[in-house]
């Protein structure tokens, strides 16, 4: 990492909310922030499936449809948390099950403690 370079870790899981993953990923890169998108159990080049939630005008709930295949550019097992300035965990279904993964909890605790 070059001196002064900013770096953010984006932790994803399958059926992460599409816009909550893609928009920060692209926006941060537009501001010359390096973003590593990772998922437990997956490697760089693998994909996370995303979901799109839309408010149903006829009901007081959301409908879910299939989003994109988000290509990961990092490998979760290779993370060195101290090389990052920030952590993003987008919404959707992924945050419902990511806390069940001990390695994700350990990573989040390291960020919180630092």
PDB file as gemmi writes it, atoms N, CA and C in Angstrom:
CRYST1    1.000    1.000    1.000  90.00  90.00  90.00 P 1                      
ATOM      1  N   UNK A   1       0.851  -1.174   0.000  1.00  0.00           N  
ATOM      2  CA  UNK A   1       0.000   0.000   0.000  1.00  0.00           C  
ATOM      3  C   UNK A   1       0.892   1.230   0.000  1.00  0.00           C  
ATOM      4  N   UNK A   2       0.654   2.126  -0.910  1.00  0.00           N  
ATOM      5  CA  UNK A   2       1.433   3.346  -1.017  1.00  0.00           C  
ATOM      6  C   UNK A   2       1.124   4.276   0.151  1.00  0.00           C  
ATOM      7  N   UNK A   3       2.115   5.071   0.534  1.00  0.00           N  
ATOM      8  CA  UNK A   3       1.935   6.016   1.626  1.00  0.00           C  
ATOM      9  C   UNK A   3       0.786   6.969   1.297  1.00  0.00           C  
ATOM     10  N   UNK A   4      -0.135   7.143   2.234  1.00  0.00           N  
ATOM     11  CA  UNK A   4      -1.267   8.020   2.036  1.00  0.00           C  
ATOM     12  C   UNK A   4      -2.445   7.379   1.327  1.00  0.00           C  
ATOM     13  N   UNK A   5      -2.262   6.162   0.808  1.00  0.00           N  
ATOM     14  CA  UNK A   5      -3.367   5.492   0.124  1.00  0.00           C  
ATOM     15  C   UNK A   5      -4.428   5.085   1.140  1.00  0.00           C  
ATOM     16  N   UNK A   6      -5.668   5.330   0.802  1.00  0.00           N  
ATOM     17  CA  UNK A   6      -6.773   4.923   1.667  1.00  0.00           C  
ATOM     18  C   UNK A   6      -7.314   3.594   1.167  1.00  0.00           C  
ATOM     19  N   UNK A   7      -7.710   2.749   2.130  1.00  0.00           N  
ATOM     20  CA  UNK A   7      -8.139   1.401   1.775  1.00  0.00           C  
ATOM     21  C   UNK A   7      -9.316   0.990   2.655  1.00  0.00           C  
ATOM     22  N   UNK A   8     -10.341   0.405   2.031  1.00  0.00           N  
ATOM     23  CA  UNK A   8     -11.551  -0.014   2.740  1.00  0.00           C  
ATOM     24  C   UNK A   8     -11.829  -1.475   2.421  1.00  0.00           C  
ATOM     25  N   UNK A   9     -12.324  -2.194   3.424  1.00  0.00           N  
ATOM     26  CA  UNK A   9     -12.711  -3.589   3.267  1.00  0.00           C  
ATOM     27  C   UNK A   9     -14.228  -3.669   3.199  1.00  0.00           C  
ATOM     28  N   UNK A  10     -14.732  -4.329   2.176  1.00  0.00           N  
ATOM     29  CA  UNK A  10     -16.157  -4.520   1.956  1.00  0.00           C  
ATOM     30  C   UNK A  10     -16.445  -6.009   2.145  1.00  0.00           C  
ATOM     31  N   UNK A  11     -17.147  -6.355   3.227  1.00  0.00           N  
ATOM     32  CA  UNK A  11     -17.449  -7.764   3.523  1.00  0.00           C  
ATOM     33  C   UNK A  11     -18.858  -8.072   3.030  1.00  0.00           C  
ATOM     34  N   UNK A  12     -18.932  -9.010   2.104  1.00  0.00           N  
ATOM     35  CA  UNK A  12     -20.190  -9.379   1.464  1.00  0.00           C  
ATOM     36  C   UNK A  12     -20.565 -10.817   1.774  1.00  0.00           C  
ATOM     37  N   UNK A  13     -21.778 -11.158   1.439  1.00  0.00           N  
ATOM     38  CA  UNK A  13     -22.266 -12.525   1.474  1.00  0.00           C  
ATOM     39  C   UNK A  13     -23.330 -12.645   0.395  1.00  0.00           C  
ATOM     40  N   UNK A  14     -23.667 -13.853   0.025  1.00  0.00           N  
ATOM     41  CA  UNK A  14     -24.691 -14.030  -1.004  1.00  0.00           C  
ATOM     42  C   UNK A  14     -25.996 -13.348  -0.595  1.00  0.00           C  
ATOM     43  N   UNK A  15     -26.629 -12.742  -1.568  1.00  0.00           N  
ATOM     44  CA  UNK A  15     -27.882 -12.014  -1.447  1.00  0.00           C  
ATOM     45  C   UNK A  15     -27.755 -10.764  -0.584  1.00  0.00           C  
ATOM     46  N   UNK A  16     -26.557 -10.170  -0.661  1.00  0.00           N  
ATOM     47  CA  UNK A  16     -26.345  -8.841  -0.114  1.00  0.00           C  
ATOM     48  C   UNK A  16     -27.211  -7.878  -0.927  1.00  0.00           C  
ATOM     49  N   UNK A  17     -27.649  -6.796  -0.315  1.00  0.00           N  
ATOM     50  CA  UNK A  17     -28.452  -5.803  -1.038  1.00  0.00           C  
ATOM     51  C   UNK A  17     -27.609  -5.210  -2.165  1.00  0.00           C  
ATOM     52  N   UNK A  18     -28.089  -5.325  -3.384  1.00  0.00           N  
ATOM     53  CA  UNK A  18     -27.357  -4.942  -4.590  1.00  0.00           C  
ATOM     54  C   UNK A  18     -26.765  -3.534  -4.507  1.00  0.00           C  
ATOM     55  N   UNK A  19     -27.611  -2.534  -4.271  1.00  0.00           N  
ATOM     56  CA  UNK A  19     -27.154  -1.145  -4.287  1.00  0.00           C  
ATOM     57  C   UNK A  19     -26.226  -0.841  -3.117  1.00  0.00           C  
ATOM     58  N   UNK A  20     -26.436  -1.491  -1.983  1.00  0.00           N  
ATOM     59  CA  UNK A  20     -25.604  -1.232  -0.811  1.00  0.00           C  
ATOM     60  C   UNK A  20     -24.199  -1.804  -0.967  1.00  0.00           C  
ATOM     61  N   UNK A  21     -24.029  -2.700  -1.913  1.00  0.00           N  
ATOM     62  CA  UNK A  21     -22.693  -3.241  -2.205  1.00  0.00           C  
ATOM     63  C   UNK A  21     -22.040  -2.500  -3.367  1.00  0.00           C  
ATOM     64  N   UNK A  22     -22.779  -2.363  -4.454  1.00  0.00           N  
ATOM     65  CA  UNK A  22     -22.202  -1.810  -5.681  1.00  0.00           C  
ATOM     66  C   UNK A  22     -21.932  -0.313  -5.571  1.00  0.00           C  
ATOM     67  N   UNK A  23     -22.857   0.452  -4.995  1.00  0.00           N  
ATOM     68  CA  UNK A  23     -22.678   1.905  -4.942  1.00  0.00           C  
ATOM     69  C   UNK A  23     -21.460   2.300  -4.106  1.00  0.00           C  
ATOM     70  N   UNK A  24     -21.296   1.812  -2.867  1.00  0.00           N  
ATOM     71  CA  UNK A  24     -20.083   2.191  -2.127  1.00  0.00           C  
ATOM     72  C   UNK A  24     -18.800   1.710  -2.803  1.00  0.00           C  
ATOM     73  N   UNK A  25     -18.858   0.520  -3.385  1.00  0.00           N  
ATOM     74  CA  UNK A  25     -17.685  -0.028  -4.075  1.00  0.00           C  
ATOM     75  C   UNK A  25     -17.230   0.925  -5.176  1.00  0.00           C  
ATOM     76  N   UNK A  26     -18.165   1.343  -6.013  1.00  0.00           N  
ATOM     77  CA  UNK A  26     -17.815   2.215  -7.139  1.00  0.00           C  
ATOM     78  C   UNK A  26     -17.539   3.648  -6.693  1.00  0.00           C  
ATOM     79  N   UNK A  27     -18.310   4.160  -5.747  1.00  0.00           N  
ATOM     80  CA  UNK A  27     -18.132   5.540  -5.295  1.00  0.00           C  
ATOM     81  C   UNK A  27     -16.775   5.735  -4.613  1.00  0.00           C  
ATOM     82  N   UNK A  28     -16.396   4.801  -3.768  1.00  0.00           N  
ATOM     83  CA  UNK A  28     -15.098   4.916  -3.102  1.00  0.00           C  
ATOM     84  C   UNK A  28     -13.962   4.865  -4.112  1.00  0.00           C  
ATOM     85  N   UNK A  29     -14.076   4.005  -5.086  1.00  0.00           N  
ATOM     86  CA  UNK A  29     -13.046   3.927  -6.120  1.00  0.00           C  
ATOM     87  C   UNK A  29     -12.973   5.230  -6.906  1.00  0.00           C  
ATOM     88  N   UNK A  30     -14.105   5.885  -7.109  1.00  0.00           N  
ATOM     89  CA  UNK A  30     -14.121   7.165  -7.817  1.00  0.00           C  
ATOM     90  C   UNK A  30     -13.353   8.225  -7.032  1.00  0.00           C  
ATOM     91  N   UNK A  31     -13.298   8.064  -5.710  1.00  0.00           N  
ATOM     92  CA  UNK A  31     -12.540   8.980  -4.852  1.00  0.00           C  
ATOM     93  C   UNK A  31     -11.137   8.445  -4.550  1.00  0.00           C  
ATOM     94  N   UNK A  32     -10.680   7.535  -5.381  1.00  0.00           N  
ATOM     95  CA  UNK A  32      -9.330   6.948  -5.313  1.00  0.00           C  
ATOM     96  C   UNK A  32      -9.092   6.255  -3.966  1.00  0.00           C  
ATOM     97  N   UNK A  33     -10.111   5.552  -3.495  1.00  0.00           N  
ATOM     98  CA  UNK A  33      -9.985   4.704  -2.315  1.00  0.00           C  
ATOM     99  C   UNK A  33      -9.942   3.271  -2.817  1.00  0.00           C  
ATOM    100  N   UNK A  34      -8.963   2.523  -2.384  1.00  0.00           N  
ATOM    101  CA  UNK A  34      -8.851   1.119  -2.764  1.00  0.00           C  
ATOM    102  C   UNK A  34      -9.874   0.317  -1.960  1.00  0.00           C  
ATOM    103  N   UNK A  35     -10.685  -0.476  -2.647  1.00  0.00           N  
ATOM    104  CA  UNK A  35     -11.727  -1.262  -1.979  1.00  0.00           C  
ATOM    105  C   UNK A  35     -11.505  -2.735  -2.286  1.00  0.00           C  
ATOM    106  N   UNK A  36     -11.382  -3.536  -1.236  1.00  0.00           N  
ATOM    107  CA  UNK A  36     -11.284  -4.982  -1.388  1.00  0.00           C  
ATOM    108  C   UNK A  36     -12.616  -5.589  -0.991  1.00  0.00           C  
ATOM    109  N   UNK A  37     -13.289  -6.228  -1.950  1.00  0.00           N  
ATOM    110  CA  UNK A  37     -14.570  -6.891  -1.711  1.00  0.00           C  
ATOM    111  C   UNK A  37     -14.303  -8.365  -1.468  1.00  0.00           C  
ATOM    112  N   UNK A  38     -14.684  -8.851  -0.276  1.00  0.00           N  
ATOM    113  CA  UNK A  38     -14.405 -10.230   0.112  1.00  0.00           C  
ATOM    114  C   UNK A  38     -15.658 -10.885   0.670  1.00  0.00           C  
ATOM    115  N   UNK A  39     -15.623 -12.213   0.734  1.00  0.00           N  
ATOM    116  CA  UNK A  39     -16.722 -12.993   1.293  1.00  0.00           C  
ATOM    117  C   UNK A  39     -16.128 -14.228   1.967  1.00  0.00           C  
ATOM    118  N   UNK A  40     -16.568 -14.548   3.183  1.00  0.00           N  
ATOM    119  CA  UNK A  40     -16.063 -15.753   3.835  1.00  0.00           C  
ATOM    120  C   UNK A  40     -16.261 -16.986   2.963  1.00  0.00           C  
ATOM    121  N   UNK A  41     -15.226 -17.796   2.852  1.00  0.00           N  
ATOM    122  CA  UNK A  41     -15.309 -19.029   2.077  1.00  0.00           C  
ATOM    123  C   UNK A  41     -15.136 -18.853   0.588  1.00  0.00           C  
ATOM    124  N   UNK A  42     -14.905 -17.620   0.139  1.00  0.00           N  
ATOM    125  CA  UNK A  42     -14.736 -17.376  -1.292  1.00  0.00           C  
ATOM    126  C   UNK A  42     -13.408 -16.678  -1.555  1.00  0.00           C  
ATOM    127  N   UNK A  43     -12.976 -16.776  -2.812  1.00  0.00           N  
ATOM    128  CA  UNK A  43     -11.695 -16.202  -3.218  1.00  0.00           C  
ATOM    129  C   UNK A  43     -11.906 -15.111  -4.256  1.00  0.00           C  
ATOM    130  N   UNK A  44     -10.862 -14.325  -4.489  1.00  0.00           N  
ATOM    131  CA  UNK A  44     -10.896 -13.312  -5.545  1.00  0.00           C  
ATOM    132  C   UNK A  44     -11.288 -13.993  -6.853  1.00  0.00           C  
ATOM    133  N   UNK A  45     -12.199 -13.372  -7.583  1.00  0.00           N  
ATOM    134  CA  UNK A  45     -12.691 -13.940  -8.842  1.00  0.00           C  
ATOM    135  C   UNK A  45     -14.003 -14.675  -8.683  1.00  0.00           C  
ATOM    136  N   UNK A  46     -14.314 -15.146  -7.453  1.00  0.00           N  
ATOM    137  CA  UNK A  46     -15.617 -15.761  -7.205  1.00  0.00           C  
ATOM    138  C   UNK A  46     -16.676 -14.659  -7.204  1.00  0.00           C  
ATOM    139  N   UNK A  47     -17.938 -15.057  -7.160  1.00  0.00           N  
ATOM    140  CA  UNK A  47     -19.023 -14.073  -7.144  1.00  0.00           C  
ATOM    141  C   UNK A  47     -19.881 -14.201  -5.895  1.00  0.00           C  
ATOM    142  N   UNK A  48     -20.507 -13.080  -5.540  1.00  0.00           N  
ATOM    143  CA  UNK A  48     -21.594 -13.049  -4.565  1.00  0.00           C  
ATOM    144  C   UNK A  48     -22.830 -12.642  -5.336  1.00  0.00           C  
ATOM    145  N   UNK A  49     -23.896 -13.359  -5.123  1.00  0.00           N  
ATOM    146  CA  UNK A  49     -25.162 -12.999  -5.747  1.00  0.00           C  
ATOM    147  C   UNK A  49     -25.787 -11.869  -4.926  1.00  0.00           C  
ATOM    148  N   UNK A  50     -26.381 -10.898  -5.605  1.00  0.00           N  
ATOM    149  CA  UNK A  50     -27.016  -9.808  -4.894  1.00  0.00           C  
ATOM    150  C   UNK A  50     -28.528  -9.899  -5.035  1.00  0.00           C  
ATOM    151  N   UNK A  51     -29.219  -9.136  -4.204  1.00  0.00           N  
ATOM    152  CA  UNK A  51     -30.683  -9.083  -4.243  1.00  0.00           C  
ATOM    153  C   UNK A  51     -31.112  -7.623  -4.312  1.00  0.00           C  
ATOM    154  N   UNK A  52     -32.237  -7.399  -4.957  1.00  0.00           N  
ATOM    155  CA  UNK A  52     -32.813  -6.056  -5.048  1.00  0.00           C  
ATOM    156  C   UNK A  52     -34.165  -6.096  -4.348  1.00  0.00           C  
ATOM    157  N   UNK A  53     -34.334  -5.210  -3.377  1.00  0.00           N  
ATOM    158  CA  UNK A  53     -35.590  -5.126  -2.635  1.00  0.00           C  
ATOM    159  C   UNK A  53     -36.342  -3.880  -3.085  1.00  0.00           C  
ATOM    160  N   UNK A  54     -37.611  -4.067  -3.396  1.00  0.00           N  
ATOM    161  CA  UNK A  54     -38.443  -2.954  -3.851  1.00  0.00           C  
ATOM    162  C   UNK A  54     -39.723  -2.917  -3.031  1.00  0.00           C  
ATOM    163  N   UNK A  55     -40.099  -1.717  -2.610  1.00  0.00           N  
ATOM    164  CA  UNK A  55     -41.330  -1.550  -1.861  1.00  0.00           C  
ATOM    165  C   UNK A  55     -42.512  -1.852  -2.767  1.00  0.00           C  
ATOM    166  N   UNK A  56     -43.401  -2.687  -2.283  1.00  0.00           N  
ATOM    167  CA  UNK A  56     -44.595  -3.038  -3.041  1.00  0.00           C  
ATOM    168  C   UNK A  56     -45.668  -1.996  -2.744  1.00  0.00           C  
ATOM    169  N   UNK A  57     -46.149  -1.277  -3.767  1.00  0.00           N  
ATOM    170  CA  UNK A  57     -47.165  -0.245  -3.512  1.00  0.00           C  
ATOM    171  C   UNK A  57     -48.476  -0.825  -3.000  1.00  0.00           C  
ATOM    172  N   UNK A  58     -48.746  -2.073  -3.287  1.00  0.00           N  
ATOM    173  CA  UNK A  58     -50.008  -2.688  -2.866  1.00  0.00           C  
ATOM    174  C   UNK A  58     -49.924  -3.299  -1.471  1.00  0.00           C  
ATOM    175  N   UNK A  59     -48.710  -3.444  -0.947  1.00  0.00           N  
ATOM    176  CA  UNK A  59     -48.531  -4.108   0.347  1.00  0.00           C  
ATOM    177  C   UNK A  59     -47.572  -3.305   1.214  1.00  0.00           C  
ATOM    178  N   UNK A  60     -47.575  -3.566   2.475  1.00  0.00           N  
ATOM    179  CA  UNK A  60     -46.681  -2.869   3.392  1.00  0.00           C  
ATOM    180  C   UNK A  60     -45.414  -3.694   3.622  1.00  0.00           C  
ATOM    181  N   UNK A  61     -44.820  -4.117   2.528  1.00  0.00           N  
ATOM    182  CA  UNK A  61     -43.606  -4.922   2.613  1.00  0.00           C  
ATOM    183  C   UNK A  61     -42.798  -4.746   1.337  1.00  0.00           C  
ATOM    184  N   UNK A  62     -41.705  -5.421   1.284  1.00  0.00           N  
ATOM    185  CA  UNK A  62     -40.825  -5.366   0.125  1.00  0.00           C  
ATOM    186  C   UNK A  62     -40.858  -6.679  -0.631  1.00  0.00           C  
ATOM    187  N   UNK A  63     -40.624  -6.583  -1.927  1.00  0.00           N  
ATOM    188  CA  UNK A  63     -40.436  -7.796  -2.716  1.00  0.00           C  
ATOM    189  C   UNK A  63     -38.947  -7.903  -3.011  1.00  0.00           C  
ATOM    190  N   UNK A  64     -38.488  -9.111  -3.219  1.00  0.00           N  
ATOM    191  CA  UNK A  64     -37.066  -9.343  -3.481  1.00  0.00           C  
ATOM    192  C   UNK A  64     -36.912  -9.975  -4.854  1.00  0.00           C  
ATOM    193  N   UNK A  65     -35.973  -9.456  -5.615  1.00  0.00           N  
ATOM    194  CA  UNK A  65     -35.657 -10.065  -6.903  1.00  0.00           C  
ATOM    195  C   UNK A  65     -34.152 -10.237  -7.008  1.00  0.00           C  
ATOM    196  N   UNK A  66     -33.764 -11.090  -7.902  1.00  0.00           N  
ATOM    197  CA  UNK A  66     -32.350 -11.398  -8.112  1.00  0.00           C  
ATOM    198  C   UNK A  66     -31.649 -10.186  -8.681  1.00  0.00           C  
ATOM    199  N   UNK A  67     -30.480  -9.873  -8.140  1.00  0.00           N  
ATOM    200  CA  UNK A  67     -29.686  -8.749  -8.615  1.00  0.00           C  
ATOM    201  C   UNK A  67     -28.581  -9.210  -9.544  1.00  0.00           C  
ATOM    202  N   UNK A  68     -27.378  -8.746  -9.287  1.00  0.00           N  
ATOM    203  CA  UNK A  68     -26.225  -9.025 -10.137  1.00  0.00           C  
ATOM    204  C   UNK A  68     -25.326 -10.088  -9.519  1.00  0.00           C  
ATOM    205  N   UNK A  69     -24.366 -10.521 -10.313  1.00  0.00           N  
ATOM    206  CA  UNK A  69     -23.249 -11.317  -9.798  1.00  0.00           C  
ATOM    207  C   UNK A  69     -22.127 -10.341  -9.505  1.00  0.00           C  
ATOM    208  N   UNK A  70     -21.844 -10.123  -8.232  1.00  0.00           N  
ATOM    209  CA  UNK A  70     -20.808  -9.188  -7.814  1.00  0.00           C  
ATOM    210  C   UNK A  70     -19.486  -9.952  -7.743  1.00  0.00           C  
ATOM    211  N   UNK A  71     -18.545  -9.582  -8.587  1.00  0.00           N  
ATOM    212  CA  UNK A  71     -17.244 -10.266  -8.625  1.00  0.00           C  
ATOM    213  C   UNK A  71     -16.356  -9.774  -7.482  1.00  0.00           C  
ATOM    214  N   UNK A  72     -15.897 -10.703  -6.677  1.00  0.00           N  
ATOM    215  CA  UNK A  72     -15.004 -10.369  -5.567  1.00  0.00           C  
ATOM    216  C   UNK A  72     -13.608 -10.082  -6.103  1.00  0.00           C  
ATOM    217  N   UNK A  73     -12.937  -9.114  -5.496  1.00  0.00           N  
ATOM    218  CA  UNK A  73     -11.575  -8.804  -5.914  1.00  0.00           C  
ATOM    219  C   UNK A  73     -10.553  -9.082  -4.817  1.00  0.00           C  
ATOM    220  N   UNK A  74     -10.991  -9.757  -3.758  1.00  0.00           N  
ATOM    221  CA  UNK A  74     -10.105 -10.135  -2.667  1.00  0.00           C  
ATOM    222  C   UNK A  74     -10.520 -11.472  -2.094  1.00  0.00           C  
ATOM    223  N   UNK A  75      -9.628 -12.054  -1.318  1.00  0.00           N  
ATOM    224  CA  UNK A  75      -9.875 -13.347  -0.676  1.00  0.00           C  
ATOM    225  C   UNK A  75      -9.985 -13.140   0.830  1.00  0.00           C  
ATOM    226  N   UNK A  76     -11.097 -13.558   1.406  1.00  0.00           N  
ATOM    227  CA  UNK A  76     -11.364 -13.335   2.831  1.00  0.00           C  
ATOM    228  C   UNK A  76     -10.235 -13.861   3.708  1.00  0.00           C  
ATOM    229  N   UNK A  77      -9.740 -15.045   3.420  1.00  0.00           N  
ATOM    230  CA  UNK A  77      -8.708 -15.659   4.263  1.00  0.00           C  
ATOM    231  C   UNK A  77      -7.373 -14.922   4.217  1.00  0.00           C  
ATOM    232  N   UNK A  78      -7.192 -14.028   3.254  1.00  0.00           N  
ATOM    233  CA  UNK A  78      -5.932 -13.283   3.131  1.00  0.00           C  
ATOM    234  C   UNK A  78      -5.978 -11.903   3.781  1.00  0.00           C  
ATOM    235  N   UNK A  79      -7.078 -11.564   4.429  1.00  0.00           N  
ATOM    236  CA  UNK A  79      -7.252 -10.221   5.006  1.00  0.00           C  
ATOM    237  C   UNK A  79      -6.244  -9.970   6.131  1.00  0.00           C  
ATOM    238  N   UNK A  80      -5.621  -8.796   6.069  1.00  0.00           N  
ATOM    239  CA  UNK A  80      -4.823  -8.262   7.172  1.00  0.00           C  
ATOM    240  C   UNK A  80      -5.520  -6.970   7.575  1.00  0.00           C  
ATOM    241  N   UNK A  81      -6.335  -7.051   8.628  1.00  0.00           N  
ATOM    242  CA  UNK A  81      -7.241  -5.953   8.957  1.00  0.00           C  
ATOM    243  C   UNK A  81      -6.512  -4.640   9.203  1.00  0.00           C  
ATOM    244  N   UNK A  82      -5.278  -4.696   9.667  1.00  0.00           N  
ATOM    245  CA  UNK A  82      -4.549  -3.471   9.986  1.00  0.00           C  
ATOM    246  C   UNK A  82      -4.115  -2.692   8.740  1.00  0.00           C  
ATOM    247  N   UNK A  83      -4.357  -3.224   7.560  1.00  0.00           N  
ATOM    248  CA  UNK A  83      -4.033  -2.524   6.316  1.00  0.00           C  
ATOM    249  C   UNK A  83      -5.217  -1.696   5.801  1.00  0.00           C  
ATOM    250  N   UNK A  84      -6.323  -1.689   6.562  1.00  0.00           N  
ATOM    251  CA  UNK A  84      -7.536  -1.009   6.110  1.00  0.00           C  
ATOM    252  C   UNK A  84      -7.875   0.177   7.012  1.00  0.00           C  
ATOM    253  N   UNK A  85      -8.449   1.190   6.377  1.00  0.00           N  
ATOM    254  CA  UNK A  85      -8.899   2.380   7.092  1.00  0.00           C  
ATOM    255  C   UNK A  85     -10.358   2.276   7.504  1.00  0.00           C  
ATOM    256  N   UNK A  86     -11.087   1.353   6.912  1.00  0.00           N  
ATOM    257  CA  UNK A  86     -12.502   1.235   7.217  1.00  0.00           C  
ATOM    258  C   UNK A  86     -13.065  -0.104   6.817  1.00  0.00           C  
ATOM    259  N   UNK A  87     -14.251  -0.376   7.341  1.00  0.00           N  
ATOM    260  CA  UNK A  87     -14.963  -1.627   7.099  1.00  0.00           C  
ATOM    261  C   UNK A  87     -16.405  -1.301   6.741  1.00  0.00           C  
ATOM    262  N   UNK A  88     -16.910  -1.922   5.683  1.00  0.00           N  
ATOM    263  CA  UNK A  88     -18.315  -1.775   5.296  1.00  0.00           C  
ATOM    264  C   UNK A  88     -18.933  -3.164   5.206  1.00  0.00           C  
ATOM    265  N   UNK A  89     -20.086  -3.316   5.856  1.00  0.00           N  
ATOM    266  CA  UNK A  89     -20.870  -4.542   5.742  1.00  0.00           C  
ATOM    267  C   UNK A  89     -22.259  -4.120   5.262  1.00  0.00           C  
ATOM    268  N   UNK A  90     -22.524  -4.261   3.953  1.00  0.00           N  
ATOM    269  CA  UNK A  90     -23.812  -3.833   3.398  1.00  0.00           C  
ATOM    270  C   UNK A  90     -24.973  -4.677   3.932  1.00  0.00           C  
ATOM    271  N   UNK A  91     -26.179  -4.156   3.766  1.00  0.00           N  
ATOM    272  CA  UNK A  91     -27.384  -4.831   4.230  1.00  0.00           C  
ATOM    273  C   UNK A  91     -27.849  -5.932   3.289  1.00  0.00           C  
ATOM    274  N   UNK A  92     -29.098  -6.303   3.453  1.00  0.00           N  
ATOM    275  CA  UNK A  92     -29.666  -7.410   2.697  1.00  0.00           C  
ATOM    276  C   UNK A  92     -29.700  -8.659   3.552  1.00  0.00           C  
ATOM    277  N   UNK A  93     -29.694  -9.802   2.923  1.00  0.00           N  
ATOM    278  CA  UNK A  93     -29.737 -11.060   3.678  1.00  0.00           C  
ATOM    279  C   UNK A  93     -28.390 -11.424   4.297  1.00  0.00           C  
ATOM    280  N   UNK A  94     -27.304 -10.991   3.689  1.00  0.00           N  
ATOM    281  CA  UNK A  94     -25.977 -11.379   4.167  1.00  0.00           C  
ATOM    282  C   UNK A  94     -25.745 -11.061   5.648  1.00  0.00           C  
ATOM    283  N   UNK A  95     -26.093  -9.856   6.140  1.00  0.00           N  
ATOM    284  CA  UNK A  95     -25.865  -9.576   7.557  1.00  0.00           C  
ATOM    285  C   UNK A  95     -26.709 -10.430   8.503  1.00  0.00           C  
ATOM    286  N   UNK A  96     -27.690 -11.119   7.954  1.00  0.00           N  
ATOM    287  CA  UNK A  96     -28.487 -12.021   8.791  1.00  0.00           C  
ATOM    288  C   UNK A  96     -27.705 -13.282   9.134  1.00  0.00           C  
ATOM    289  N   UNK A  97     -26.821 -13.736   8.232  1.00  0.00           N  
ATOM    290  CA  UNK A  97     -26.091 -14.971   8.507  1.00  0.00           C  
ATOM    291  C   UNK A  97     -24.583 -14.765   8.692  1.00  0.00           C  
ATOM    292  N   UNK A  98     -24.029 -13.633   8.259  1.00  0.00           N  
ATOM    293  CA  UNK A  98     -22.594 -13.412   8.456  1.00  0.00           C  
ATOM    294  C   UNK A  98     -22.179 -13.474   9.934  1.00  0.00           C  
ATOM    295  N   UNK A  99     -23.014 -12.991  10.888  1.00  0.00           N  
ATOM    296  CA  UNK A  99     -22.629 -13.090  12.299  1.00  0.00           C  
ATOM    297  C   UNK A  99     -22.545 -14.520  12.831  1.00  0.00           C  
ATOM    298  N   UNK A 100     -23.016 -15.477  12.048  1.00  0.00           N  
ATOM    299  CA  UNK A 100     -22.904 -16.883  12.456  1.00  0.00           C  
ATOM    300  C   UNK A 100     -21.516 -17.439  12.145  1.00  0.00           C  
ATOM    301  N   UNK A 101     -20.720 -16.674  11.407  1.00  0.00           N  
ATOM    302  CA  UNK A 101     -19.371 -17.092  11.013  1.00  0.00           C  
ATOM    303  C   UNK A 101     -18.368 -16.500  12.010  1.00  0.00           C  
ATOM    304  N   UNK A 102     -17.707 -17.351  12.771  1.00  0.00           N  
ATOM    305  CA  UNK A 102     -16.772 -16.895  13.801  1.00  0.00           C  
ATOM    306  C   UNK A 102     -15.657 -16.028  13.236  1.00  0.00           C  
ATOM    307  N   UNK A 103     -15.214 -16.299  12.008  1.00  0.00           N  
ATOM    308  CA  UNK A 103     -14.130 -15.504  11.425  1.00  0.00           C  
ATOM    309  C   UNK A 103     -14.594 -14.079  11.108  1.00  0.00           C  
ATOM    310  N   UNK A 104     -15.868 -13.907  10.763  1.00  0.00           N  
ATOM    311  CA  UNK A 104     -16.413 -12.571  10.519  1.00  0.00           C  
ATOM    312  C   UNK A 104     -16.493 -11.809  11.840  1.00  0.00           C  
ATOM    313  N   UNK A 105     -16.979 -12.459  12.885  1.00  0.00           N  
ATOM    314  CA  UNK A 105     -17.063 -11.807  14.195  1.00  0.00           C  
ATOM    315  C   UNK A 105     -15.679 -11.396  14.700  1.00  0.00           C  
ATOM    316  N   UNK A 106     -14.703 -12.256  14.511  1.00  0.00           N  
ATOM    317  CA  UNK A 106     -13.330 -11.947  14.937  1.00  0.00           C  
ATOM    318  C   UNK A 106     -12.812 -10.717  14.183  1.00  0.00           C  
ATOM    319  N   UNK A 107     -13.061 -10.662  12.883  1.00  0.00           N  
ATOM    320  CA  UNK A 107     -12.623  -9.537  12.060  1.00  0.00           C  
ATOM    321  C   UNK A 107     -13.289  -8.238  12.515  1.00  0.00           C  
ATOM    322  N   UNK A 108     -14.599  -8.269  12.730  1.00  0.00           N  
ATOM    323  CA  UNK A 108     -15.326  -7.070  13.149  1.00  0.00           C  
ATOM    324  C   UNK A 108     -14.827  -6.606  14.515  1.00  0.00           C  
ATOM    325  N   UNK A 109     -14.551  -7.532  15.410  1.00  0.00           N  
ATOM    326  CA  UNK A 109     -14.034  -7.159  16.727  1.00  0.00           C  
ATOM    327  C   UNK A 109     -12.672  -6.468  16.613  1.00  0.00           C  
ATOM    328  N   UNK A 110     -11.830  -6.963  15.699  1.00  0.00           N  
ATOM    329  CA  UNK A 110     -10.513  -6.334  15.499  1.00  0.00           C  
ATOM    330  C   UNK A 110     -10.682  -4.892  15.039  1.00  0.00           C  
ATOM    331  N   UNK A 111     -11.602  -4.659  14.108  1.00  0.00           N  
ATOM    332  CA  UNK A 111     -11.844  -3.293  13.650  1.00  0.00           C  
ATOM    333  C   UNK A 111     -12.387  -2.449  14.782  1.00  0.00           C  
ATOM    334  N   UNK A 112     -13.330  -2.995  15.542  1.00  0.00           N  
ATOM    335  CA  UNK A 112     -13.933  -2.247  16.642  1.00  0.00           C  
ATOM    336  C   UNK A 112     -12.891  -1.912  17.703  1.00  0.00           C  
ATOM    337  N   UNK A 113     -12.061  -2.855  18.040  1.00  0.00           N  
ATOM    338  CA  UNK A 113     -11.051  -2.633  19.079  1.00  0.00           C  
ATOM    339  C   UNK A 113      -9.964  -1.668  18.653  1.00  0.00           C  
ATOM    340  N   UNK A 114      -9.721  -1.581  17.350  1.00  0.00           N  
ATOM    341  CA  UNK A 114      -8.653  -0.700  16.890  1.00  0.00           C  
ATOM    342  C   UNK A 114      -9.126   0.738  16.806  1.00  0.00           C  
TER     343      UNK A 114                                                      
END                                                                             
